[in-house]
């Protein structure tokens, strides 16, 4: 096996390992987004608004789920227009 072949094989192996390591994190993010979406839907089911008390609860859940402010705002906007 030439040096070029060896390096190419190593790069593929490293890329595969990186992907396999990241895959559970991607799934967890999807699960976190869905959990937050369900919480927002429960809060907004009546009048599509969020009270101060509900905001505090959602902010805590957002932090617990590891979602960014942008992700949370995007989900809230999606729920509002449903």
N, C-alpha and C positions, 0 to 999 in steps of 0.2 A: 504494500500500500504506500503510495507516494505521500509526501508531506501535505500536498494540496488536498488529497482525498481524506487524510486524517483530520485536517483542519475543518473541512467541509462536514464530515461526520460529527465532529465535536460541536460545531455551531448548531447543527440540527438537533443534537441531543440537548444542548443547553436551551434552545428555543422551546423544545417540547417540555422540558422540565419547568420552564418559566410559565408556560401556558397551563400545565397541569396544576401548578401551585396557585395560579390566579383563578382558576375555574370555580373553586368553592367560594371565593370572595365575590365573584360575579353573581353567583346564585344567591348568596346571602344578601347582596344589595337588592336583587329583585324581590326577595322575601321581605326585606325591610321596607321597600317602597310599597308593597302590597299591604303590609301591616299599617303603615302610616295612612295610606289611602282609605282603608277601612275605618280608621279612627276619625279621619276628617269627614267621611261620609256620615258617620254616626253623629258628629257634632253639627253638621250642616243639614241634616235631614229635614228640619222644620222650615228654616227661613234663609238658608244659604249664608248665614253670618256666623262669626266666631266671637263669643263673649270674652271678656278679660280672663275669666276663670278657665274657659275652654282653651284660650291661647296659651296660658301657663301650662296646662296639661299637655297640649300638643307639642309645645316647645320641649318639655321634659321627655316626651316619647321620641321626638326627633333626635334628641341628644342620645338617648338610650339605644336607638337604632343606628346611630352613626351616620345620619343623613345630613347633608349640607343645607344651609339656608336656601340656596337656589333650588335644590331638589325638592325641598318641602314646599316652597312657593309654587313650583311647577305643578306638583300634585294637587295643591289646594286650588289652583286655577282650573285644572282639568275637572275637578269635582264640581266647582261652581258652574261650569258650562254644561254639565250633564243634564 
